[in-house]
Amino acid sequence: MTDPAFEELVAPYRDELEAHCYRMLGSRQDAEDAVQESLVRAWRAFGRLDDRGFVRAWLYKIATNRCLTAIEQRQRRGRRELPAGVAPETPAGEISWLEPYPDHSPEGRYLSRESVELAYVAALQHLPASQRAVLILREVLGFSAAEVAGQLGTSTAAVNSALQRARRSIGSAAPTQQSVLRRLGDVAVGQLVTRWADAWQSGDVDTIVAMLADDARYEMPPLPEWYRGHDQIRAFLAGGPLRSRWRFRPTTANGQLAFGTYLWDDAAACFIPGGLDVLTLREDRVAAVTAFLTADLTRFGLPARIGPAHPE
């Protein structure tokens, strides 16, 4: 794809197309692949595009149908999950895990950030693929029912029916984190961030537990086990993670507060990545911690390691 006219036309839409594909597929890598394949297809059809005023809808049509194909192809691998949503008897090797998503545009609209919240994206993965596409295209991206019908090759009535079913299924997973952060305000959020990082870095399990909601959840994909409530989480942290030395660096992911976590390594004589912890808040308490143990922290604006040879 070296056509300058094509590149100029599609460049403004690359990031939003990737976010769309992430919502559909639950994986940053899968989303990148879907966008690349979609743009190749768009480039091949570029000469037949009659009305370039509708390029955004045209690109979304191509990308959505590429995602639907990808979902159909991976049915045997199952949908992408978080540990708390997986049946206990499911073999770990058969699980595809939901992945975190970097916030590309902190200055962007709240709607775009809310629509990649972890709980929302996880709930989307439980919808049939066609309902998932309709819900995202209508409610996140604002296309009309007639436009979505044209993109998916179906009728307006079918789109409206699918939207109603998807709304009923999504239930309480509707995005909330941006509204929580706005209500708390910058000062309170800053205090929460500092207190959480300090507690981890000093091994203060009492403070960590005190900051949790009573029914808080702690999970660590790709490990299938997870913990709920103060007692379980306290026992897990005190018996394992808090025996090590940590450094926490704040960032954002999926429109939520997050921390890059770094674990001291004697051999490397520095702190090396331990994962990306994404926090879900309920009022001023932490309702869930999702620790993505294999996340690439550099994708979230964080250093590859922390230590004397690698200044922060």
C-alpha positions as YAML, in Angstrom:
chain: A
units: angstrom
residues:
- id: 1
  name: MET
  ca: [0.00, 0.00, 0.00]
- id: 2
  name: THR
  ca: [2.06, 2.89, -1.30]
- id: 3
  name: ASP
  ca: [-0.67, 5.02, -2.88]
- id: 4
  name: PRO
  ca: [-0.28, 8.49, -1.24]
- id: 5
  name: ALA
  ca: [-3.93, 9.35, -1.92]
- id: 6
  name: PHE
  ca: [-5.09, 6.18, -0.19]
- id: 7
  name: GLU
  ca: [-2.77, 6.71, 2.79]
- id: 8
  name: GLU
  ca: [-3.96, 10.27, 3.23]
- id: 9
  name: LEU
  ca: [-7.59, 9.13, 3.11]
- id: 10
  name: VAL
  ca: [-7.34, 6.33, 5.70]
- id: 11
  name: ALA
  ca: [-4.73, 7.76, 8.10]
- id: 12
  name: PRO
  ca: [-7.27, 9.62, 10.31]
- id: 13
  name: TYR
  ca: [-9.17, 6.38, 10.93]
- id: 14
  name: ARG
  ca: [-6.40, 3.91, 11.82]
- id: 15
  name: ASP
  ca: [-6.56, 4.32, 15.60]
- id: 16
  name: GLU
  ca: [-10.33, 4.22, 15.83]
- id: 17
  name: LEU
  ca: [-10.46, 1.19, 13.55]
- id: 18
  name: GLU
  ca: [-7.98, -0.59, 15.83]
- id: 19
  name: ALA
  ca: [-10.11, 0.24, 18.88]
- id: 20
  name: HIS
  ca: [-13.18, -1.07, 17.04]
- id: 21
  name: CYS
  ca: [-11.45, -4.33, 16.17]
- id: 22
  name: TYR
  ca: [-10.24, -4.64, 19.77]
- id: 23
  name: ARG
  ca: [-13.82, -4.34, 21.04]
- id: 24
  name: MET
  ca: [-14.87, -7.02, 18.59]
- id: 25
  name: LEU
  ca: [-11.96, -9.41, 19.24]
- id: 26
  name: GLY
  ca: [-10.70, -8.66, 22.78]
- id: 27
  name: SER
  ca: [-7.05, -8.75, 21.69]
- id: 28
  name: ARG
  ca: [-4.70, -5.93, 20.73]
- id: 29
  name: GLN
  ca: [-2.66, -8.24, 18.49]
- id: 30
  name: ASP
  ca: [-5.75, -9.63, 16.77]
- id: 31
  name: ALA
  ca: [-7.04, -6.08, 16.32]
- id: 32
  name: GLU
  ca: [-3.81, -4.94, 14.68]
- id: 33
  name: ASP
  ca: [-3.92, -7.92, 12.32]
- id: 34
  name: ALA
  ca: [-7.57, -7.25, 11.46]
- id: 35
  name: VAL
  ca: [-6.89, -3.59, 10.71]
- id: 36
  name: GLN
  ca: [-3.92, -4.43, 8.51]
- id: 37
  name: GLU
  ca: [-5.92, -7.01, 6.54]
- id: 38
  name: SER
  ca: [-8.84, -4.58, 6.27]
- id: 39
  name: LEU
  ca: [-6.65, -1.82, 4.89]
- id: 40
  name: VAL
  ca: [-5.16, -4.17, 2.32]
- id: 41
  name: ARG
  ca: [-8.68, -5.05, 1.16]
- id: 42
  name: ALA
  ca: [-9.68, -1.39, 1.16]
- id: 43
  name: TRP
  ca: [-6.62, -0.48, -0.93]
- id: 44
  name: ARG
  ca: [-7.49, -3.15, -3.49]
- id: 45
  name: ALA
  ca: [-11.01, -1.70, -3.81]
- id: 46
  name: PHE
  ca: [-9.92, 1.94, -3.62]
- id: 47
  name: GLY
  ca: [-10.26, 2.57, -7.33]
- id: 48
  name: ARG
  ca: [-13.92, 1.49, -7.20]
- id: 49
  name: LEU
  ca: [-14.85, 3.84, -4.33]
- id: 50
  name: ASP
  ca: [-17.39, 6.19, -5.89]
- id: 51
  name: ASP
  ca: [-18.13, 8.54, -2.97]
- id: 52
  name: ARG
  ca: [-15.12, 9.32, -0.77]
- id: 53
  name: GLY
  ca: [-17.34, 11.31, 1.58]
- id: 54
  name: PHE
  ca: [-18.45, 7.96, 3.01]
- id: 55
  name: VAL
  ca: [-14.96, 6.56, 3.51]
- id: 56
  name: ARG
  ca: [-15.38, 6.09, 7.30]
- id: 57
  name: ALA
  ca: [-18.50, 3.95, 6.92]
- id: 58
  name: TRP
  ca: [-16.80, 2.05, 4.08]
- id: 59
  name: LEU
  ca: [-13.75, 1.27, 6.22]
- id: 60
  name: TYR
  ca: [-15.90, 0.17, 9.14]
- id: 61
  name: LYS
  ca: [-17.85, -2.14, 6.86]
- id: 62
  name: ILE
  ca: [-14.63, -3.82, 5.73]
- id: 63
  name: ALA
  ca: [-13.15, -4.00, 9.24]
- id: 64
  name: THR
  ca: [-16.34, -5.29, 10.87]
- id: 65
  name: ASN
  ca: [-16.75, -8.07, 8.35]
- id: 66
  name: ARG
  ca: [-13.08, -9.00, 8.75]
- id: 67
  name: CYS
  ca: [-13.67, -9.27, 12.51]
- id: 68
  name: LEU
  ca: [-16.78, -11.40, 11.99]
- id: 69
  name: THR
  ca: [-14.73, -13.75, 9.83]
- id: 70
  name: ALA
  ca: [-11.98, -13.89, 12.46]
- id: 71
  name: ILE
  ca: [-14.54, -14.71, 15.18]
- id: 72
  name: GLU
  ca: [-16.01, -17.48, 13.06]
- id: 73
  name: GLN
  ca: [-12.56, -18.94, 12.38]
- id: 74
  name: ARG
  ca: [-11.61, -19.04, 16.03]
- id: 75
  name: GLN
  ca: [-14.86, -20.48, 17.42]
- id: 76
  name: ARG
  ca: [-13.13, -23.69, 18.46]
- id: 77
  name: ARG
  ca: [-10.67, -21.68, 20.60]
- id: 78
  name: GLY
  ca: [-13.53, -20.01, 22.42]
- id: 79
  name: ARG
  ca: [-14.13, -16.38, 23.25]
- id: 80
  name: ARG
  ca: [-11.63, -14.26, 25.11]
- id: 81
  name: GLU
  ca: [-12.18, -14.33, 28.85]
- id: 82
  name: LEU
  ca: [-11.08, -12.99, 32.21]
- id: 83
  name: PRO
  ca: [-10.45, -15.63, 34.89]
- id: 84
  name: ALA
  ca: [-13.61, -14.88, 36.90]
- id: 85
  name: GLY
  ca: [-15.74, -15.65, 33.84]
- id: 86
  name: VAL
  ca: [-14.25, -19.08, 33.14]
- id: 87
  name: ALA
  ca: [-15.91, -22.27, 34.29]
- id: 88
  name: PRO
  ca: [-13.69, -24.07, 36.86]
- id: 89
  name: GLU
  ca: [-13.59, -27.27, 34.82]
- id: 90
  name: THR
  ca: [-12.23, -25.55, 31.68]
- id: 91
  name: PRO
  ca: [-8.69, -26.74, 30.83]
- id: 92
  name: ALA
  ca: [-6.31, -23.77, 31.04]
- id: 93
  name: GLY
  ca: [-4.80, -24.59, 27.65]
- id: 94
  name: GLU
  ca: [-8.15, -24.05, 25.94]
- id: 95
  name: ILE
  ca: [-8.69, -20.51, 27.23]
- id: 96
  name: SER
  ca: [-8.06, -17.38, 25.15]
- id: 97
  name: TRP
  ca: [-7.47, -14.46, 27.49]
- id: 98
  name: LEU
  ca: [-8.75, -10.93, 27.12]
- id: 99
  name: GLU
  ca: [-5.86, -8.50, 26.63]
- id: 100
  name: PRO
  ca: [-5.40, -4.91, 27.91]
- id: 101
  name: TYR
  ca: [-5.59, -1.97, 25.54]
- id: 102
  name: PRO
  ca: [-3.47, 1.21, 25.67]
- id: 103
  name: ASP
  ca: [-5.20, 4.58, 25.79]
- id: 104
  name: HIS
  ca: [-4.08, 6.16, 22.54]
- id: 105
  name: SER
  ca: [-5.69, 9.55, 23.03]
- id: 106
  name: PRO
  ca: [-6.05, 10.80, 26.62]
- id: 107
  name: GLU
  ca: [-7.54, 13.95, 25.18]
- id: 108
  name: GLY
  ca: [-10.14, 11.97, 23.23]
- id: 109
  name: ARG
  ca: [-13.85, 11.80, 23.88]
- id: 110
  name: TYR
  ca: [-14.99, 10.08, 27.04]
- id: 111
  name: LEU
  ca: [-17.21, 7.81, 24.97]
- id: 112
  name: SER
  ca: [-14.29, 6.29, 23.08]
- id: 113
  name: ARG
  ca: [-12.42, 5.57, 26.31]
- id: 114
  name: GLU
  ca: [-15.45, 4.19, 28.12]
- id: 115
  name: SER
  ca: [-16.15, 1.79, 25.29]
- id: 116
  name: VAL
  ca: [-12.90, -0.13, 25.88]
- id: 117
  name: GLU
  ca: [-13.37, -0.65, 29.64]
- id: 118
  name: LEU
  ca: [-12.46, -4.19, 30.67]
- id: 119
  name: ALA
  ca: [-15.86, -5.24, 31.98]
- id: 120
  name: TYR
  ca: [-17.57, -3.91, 28.87]
- id: 121
  name: VAL
  ca: [-15.19, -5.56, 26.41]
- id: 122
  name: ALA
  ca: [-15.37, -8.83, 28.39]
- id: 123
  name: ALA
  ca: [-19.17, -8.72, 28.24]
- id: 124
  name: LEU
  ca: [-19.07, -8.03, 24.50]
- id: 125
  name: GLN
  ca: [-17.17, -11.28, 24.00]
- id: 126
  name: HIS
  ca: [-20.18, -13.19, 25.38]
- id: 127
  name: LEU
  ca: [-22.52, -11.78, 22.73]
- id: 128
  name: PRO
  ca: [-23.10, -13.57, 19.43]
- id: 129
  name: ALA
  ca: [-20.82, -11.97, 16.86]
- id: 130
  name: SER
  ca: [-23.62, -10.26, 14.92]
- id: 131
  name: GLN
  ca: [-25.10, -8.74, 18.09]
- id: 132
  name: ARG
  ca: [-21.65, -7.61, 19.15]
- id: 133
  name: ALA
  ca: [-21.13, -5.83, 15.83]
- id: 134
  name: VAL
  ca: [-24.56, -4.17, 15.92]
- id: 135
  name: LEU
  ca: [-24.16, -2.93, 19.50]
- id: 136
  name: ILE
  ca: [-20.73, -1.43, 18.82]
- id: 137
  name: LEU
  ca: [-21.66, 0.13, 15.48]
- id: 138
  name: ARG
  ca: [-24.90, 1.63, 16.81]
- id: 139
  name: GLU
  ca: [-24.14, 2.63, 20.40]
- id: 140
  name: VAL
  ca: [-20.38, 3.21, 20.42]
- id: 141
  name: LEU
  ca: [-19.82, 4.54, 16.93]
- id: 142
  name: GLY
  ca: [-23.19, 6.16, 16.31]
- id: 143
  name: PHE
  ca: [-24.05, 4.71, 12.92]
- id: 144
  name: SER
  ca: [-27.76, 4.66, 12.08]
- id: 145
  name: ALA
  ca: [-29.72, 1.42, 11.88]
- id: 146
  name: ALA
  ca: [-29.90, 1.80, 8.11]
- id: 147
  name: GLU
  ca: [-26.13, 2.33, 7.86]
- id: 148
  name: VAL
  ca: [-25.43, -0.73, 10.01]
- id: 149
  name: ALA
  ca: [-27.83, -2.79, 7.92]
- id: 150
  name: GLY
  ca: [-25.86, -1.81, 4.84]
- id: 151
  name: GLN
  ca: [-22.54, -2.60, 6.49]
- id: 152
  name: LEU
  ca: [-23.68, -6.05, 7.62]
- id: 153
  name: GLY
  ca: [-25.79, -6.92, 4.59]
- id: 154
  name: THR
  ca: [-29.03, -7.30, 6.56]
- id: 155
  name: SER
  ca: [-32.27, -5.41, 7.17]
- id: 156
  name: THR
  ca: [-32.96, -2.44, 9.44]
- id: 157
  name: ALA
  ca: [-35.49, -4.54, 11.34]
- id: 158
  name: ALA
  ca: [-32.88, -7.23, 11.97]
- id: 159
  name: VAL
  ca: [-30.42, -4.59, 13.22]
- id: 160
  name: ASN
  ca: [-32.97, -3.15, 15.65]
- id: 161
  name: SER
  ca: [-33.86, -6.62, 16.92]
- id: 162
  name: ALA
  ca: [-30.21, -7.55, 17.43]
- id: 163
  name: LEU
  ca: [-29.58, -4.27, 19.25]
- id: 164
  name: GLN
  ca: [-32.40, -4.90, 21.72]
- id: 165
  name: ARG
  ca: [-31.15, -8.44, 22.45]
- id: 166
  name: ALA
  ca: [-27.59, -7.19, 22.91]
- id: 167
  name: ARG
  ca: [-28.70, -4.44, 25.31]
- id: 168
  name: ARG
  ca: [-30.55, -6.98, 27.45]
- id: 169
  name: SER
  ca: [-27.56, -9.32, 27.50]
- id: 170
  name: ILE
  ca: [-24.95, -6.69, 28.32]
- id: 171
  name: GLY
  ca: [-26.83, -5.71, 31.49]
- id: 172
  name: SER
  ca: [-24.71, -4.29, 34.31]
- id: 173
  name: ALA
  ca: [-21.49, -4.36, 32.27]
- id: 174
  name: ALA
  ca: [-22.20, -0.90, 30.87]
- id: 175
  name: PRO
  ca: [-19.13, 1.37, 31.15]
- id: 176
  name: THR
  ca: [-18.75, 3.27, 34.43]
- id: 177
  name: GLN
  ca: [-15.09, 4.06, 35.06]
- id: 178
  name: GLN
  ca: [-14.87, 7.49, 33.43]
- id: 179
  name: SER
  ca: [-17.90, 8.69, 35.41]
- id: 180
  name: VAL
  ca: [-16.33, 7.37, 38.64]
- id: 181
  name: LEU
  ca: [-13.08, 9.20, 37.90]
- id: 182
  name: ARG
  ca: [-14.93, 12.43, 37.13]
- id: 183
  name: ARG
  ca: [-16.89, 12.23, 40.39]
- id: 184
  name: LEU
  ca: [-13.74, 11.60, 42.42]
- id: 185
  name: GLY
  ca: [-11.86, 14.47, 40.81]
- id: 186
  name: ASP
  ca: [-8.17, 14.81, 40.04]
- id: 187
  name: VAL
  ca: [-7.04, 15.39, 43.63]
- id: 188
  name: ALA
  ca: [-8.77, 12.30, 45.06]
- id: 189
  name: VAL
  ca: [-7.65, 10.16, 42.12]
- id: 190
  name: GLY
  ca: [-4.07, 11.33, 42.62]
- id: 191
  name: GLN
  ca: [-4.24, 10.47, 46.30]
- id: 192
  name: LEU
  ca: [-5.62, 7.02, 45.52]
- id: 193
  name: VAL
  ca: [-2.85, 6.38, 43.00]
- id: 194
  name: THR
  ca: [-0.14, 7.43, 45.46]
- id: 195
  name: ARG
  ca: [-1.60, 5.46, 48.35]
- id: 196
  name: TRP
  ca: [-1.96, 2.27, 46.27]
- id: 197
  name: ALA
  ca: [1.58, 2.44, 44.89]
- id: 198
  name: ASP
  ca: [3.10, 3.28, 48.28]
- id: 199
  name: ALA
  ca: [1.27, 0.38, 49.95]
- id: 200
  name: TRP
  ca: [2.57, -2.12, 47.42]
- id: 201
  name: GLN
  ca: [6.10, -0.76, 47.50]
- id: 202
  name: SER
  ca: [6.21, -0.94, 51.30]
- id: 203
  name: GLY
  ca: [4.46, -4.33, 51.51]
- id: 204
  name: ASP
  ca: [1.56, -2.86, 53.51]
- id: 205
  name: VAL
  ca: [-1.16, -5.49, 53.10]
- id: 206
  name: ASP
  ca: [-3.47, -3.76, 55.60]
- id: 207
  name: THR
  ca: [-3.62, -0.59, 53.51]
- id: 208
  name: ILE
  ca: [-4.13, -2.52, 50.28]
- id: 209
  name: VAL
  ca: [-7.03, -4.49, 51.76]
- id: 210
  name: ALA
  ca: [-8.54, -1.35, 53.31]
- id: 211
  name: MET
  ca: [-8.70, 0.20, 49.83]
- id: 212
  name: LEU
  ca: [-10.67, -2.75, 48.43]
- id: 213
  name: ALA
  ca: [-14.44, -3.04, 48.15]
- id: 214
  name: ASP
  ca: [-15.85, -5.79, 50.36]
- id: 215
  name: ASP
  ca: [-16.50, -8.03, 47.34]
- id: 216
  name: ALA
  ca: [-13.34, -7.05, 45.44]
- id: 217
  name: ARG
  ca: [-11.93, -9.45, 42.84]
- id: 218
  name: TYR
  ca: [-8.25, -10.11, 42.10]
- id: 219
  name: GLU
  ca: [-7.30, -12.00, 38.93]
- id: 220
  name: MET
  ca: [-4.11, -12.59, 36.98]
- id: 221
  name: PRO
  ca: [-4.49, -13.73, 33.38]
- id: 222
  name: PRO
  ca: [-3.06, -16.01, 32.02]
- id: 223
  name: LEU
  ca: [-3.38, -17.79, 35.39]
- id: 224
  name: PRO
  ca: [-6.91, -19.19, 35.71]
- id: 225
  name: GLU
  ca: [-7.26, -18.79, 39.48]
- id: 226
  name: TRP
  ca: [-8.77, -15.68, 41.04]
- id: 227
  name: TYR
  ca: [-9.68, -14.40, 44.50]
- id: 228
  name: ARG
  ca: [-12.69, -12.56, 45.93]
- id: 229
  name: GLY
  ca: [-13.19, -10.62, 49.15]
- id: 230
  name: HIS
  ca: [-10.85, -9.27, 51.78]
- id: 231
  name: ASP
  ca: [-9.91, -12.55, 53.41]
- id: 232
  name: GLN
  ca: [-8.98, -14.41, 50.22]
- id: 233
  name: ILE
  ca: [-7.08, -11.50, 48.74]
- id: 234
  name: ARG
  ca: [-5.22, -10.77, 51.99]
- id: 235
  name: ALA
  ca: [-4.11, -14.41, 52.31]
- id: 236
  name: PHE
  ca: [-2.97, -14.52, 48.70]
- id: 237
  name: LEU
  ca: [-1.01, -11.25, 48.83]
- id: 238
  name: ALA
  ca: [0.62, -11.93, 52.19]
- id: 239
  name: GLY
  ca: [1.55, -15.47, 51.20]
- id: 240
  name: GLY
  ca: [3.05, -14.62, 47.83]
- id: 241
  name: PRO
  ca: [3.37, -11.28, 46.03]
- id: 242
  name: LEU
  ca: [4.11, -9.11, 49.06]
- id: 243
  name: ARG
  ca: [7.13, -11.22, 49.95]
- id: 244
  name: SER
  ca: [8.88, -9.57, 47.00]
- id: 245
  name: ARG
  ca: [10.09, -6.02, 46.37]
- id: 246
  name: TRP
  ca: [8.00, -3.95, 43.96]
- id: 247
  name: ARG
  ca: [7.97, -0.66, 42.13]
- id: 248
  name: PHE
  ca: [4.67, 0.61, 40.73]
- id: 249
  name: ARG
  ca: [4.35, 3.20, 37.95]
- id: 250
  name: PRO
  ca: [0.93, 4.72, 37.15]
- id: 251
  name: THR
  ca: [-0.50, 4.69, 33.65]
- id: 252
  name: THR
  ca: [-3.89, 4.10, 32.05]
- id: 253
  name: ALA
  ca: [-5.33, 1.17, 30.11]
- id: 254
  name: ASN
  ca: [-8.82, 0.51, 28.79]
- id: 255
  name: GLY
  ca: [-9.85, 3.97, 30.00]
- id: 256
  name: GLN
  ca: [-9.05, 2.92, 33.58]
- id: 257
  name: LEU
  ca: [-6.38, 3.53, 36.20]
- id: 258
  name: ALA
  ca: [-3.51, 1.11, 35.77]
- id: 259
  name: PHE
  ca: [-0.01, 0.45, 37.08]
- id: 260
  name: GLY
  ca: [3.04, -1.03, 35.48]
- id: 261
  name: THR
  ca: [4.45, -3.34, 38.15]
- id: 262
  name: TYR
  ca: [8.16, -4.11, 38.46]
- id: 263
  name: LEU
  ca: [9.65, -6.93, 40.52]
- id: 264
  name: TRP
  ca: [13.20, -6.86, 41.89]
- id: 265
  name: ASP
  ca: [15.49, -9.35, 40.15]
- id: 266
  name: ASP
  ca: [18.82, -10.12, 41.84]
- id: 267
  name: ALA
  ca: [20.44, -11.46, 38.68]
- id: 268
  name: ALA
  ca: [19.56, -8.36, 36.67]
- id: 269
  name: ALA
  ca: [20.18, -6.05, 39.66]
- id: 270
  name: CYS
  ca: [17.10, -4.04, 38.77]
- id: 271
  name: PHE
  ca: [13.31, -4.14, 38.77]
- id: 272
  name: ILE
  ca: [11.92, -6.08, 35.82]
- id: 273
  name: PRO
  ca: [8.30, -6.13, 34.55]
- id: 274
  name: GLY
  ca: [5.86, -8.09, 36.67]
- id: 275
  name: GLY
  ca: [2.70, -7.19, 34.79]
- id: 276
  name: LEU
  ca: [0.11, -4.49, 34.16]
- id: 277
  name: ASP
  ca: [-2.47, -4.04, 36.95]
- id: 278
  name: VAL
  ca: [-5.71, -2.50, 35.72]
- id: 279
  name: LEU
  ca: [-7.95, -1.20, 38.52]
- id: 280
  name: THR
  ca: [-11.74, -1.07, 38.39]
- id: 281
  name: LEU
  ca: [-13.14, 1.46, 40.85]
- id: 282
  name: ARG
  ca: [-16.48, 1.62, 42.64]
- id: 283
  name: GLU
  ca: [-16.77, 5.05, 44.22]
- id: 284
  name: ASP
  ca: [-13.46, 5.43, 46.13]
- id: 285
  name: ARG
  ca: [-12.76, 1.71, 46.52]
- id: 286
  name: VAL
  ca: [-10.99, -0.77, 44.26]
- id: 287
  name: ALA
  ca: [-13.61, -3.26, 43.09]
- id: 288
  name: ALA
  ca: [-11.30, -5.34, 40.89]
- id: 289
  name: VAL
  ca: [-7.64, -5.75, 40.07]
- id: 290
  name: THR
  ca: [-6.84, -7.43, 36.79]
- id: 291
  name: ALA
  ca: [-3.11, -8.16, 36.70]
- id: 292
  name: PHE
  ca: [-2.06, -8.95, 33.12]
- id: 293
  name: LEU
  ca: [1.14, -10.82, 33.88]
- id: 294
  name: THR
  ca: [2.53, -10.90, 30.34]
- id: 295
  name: ALA
  ca: [1.67, -7.36, 29.18]
- id: 296
  name: ASP
  ca: [4.32, -5.38, 27.31]
- id: 297
  name: LEU
  ca: [4.68, -2.32, 29.55]
- id: 298
  name: THR
  ca: [6.41, -0.27, 26.89]
- id: 299
  name: ARG
  ca: [3.12, -0.16, 24.98]
- id: 300
  name: PHE
  ca: [1.64, 1.74, 27.90]
- id: 301
  name: GLY
  ca: [4.28, 4.45, 27.98]
- id: 302
  name: LEU
  ca: [6.36, 2.76, 30.67]
- id: 303
  name: PRO
  ca: [10.05, 1.76, 30.87]
- id: 304
  name: ALA
  ca: [11.19, -1.75, 30.07]
- id: 305
  name: ARG
  ca: [12.85, -1.98, 33.50]
- id: 306
  name: ILE
  ca: [13.76, 0.16, 36.48]
- id: 307
  name: GLY
  ca: [17.13, 0.28, 38.19]
- id: 308
  name: PRO
  ca: [20.54, 1.92, 38.41]
- id: 309
  name: ALA
  ca: [21.47, 0.93, 34.86]
- id: 310
  name: HIS
  ca: [18.04, 1.92, 33.57]
- id: 311
  name: PRO
  ca: [17.00, 5.28, 35.08]
- id: 312
  name: GLU
  ca: [13.29, 5.88, 35.57]
...
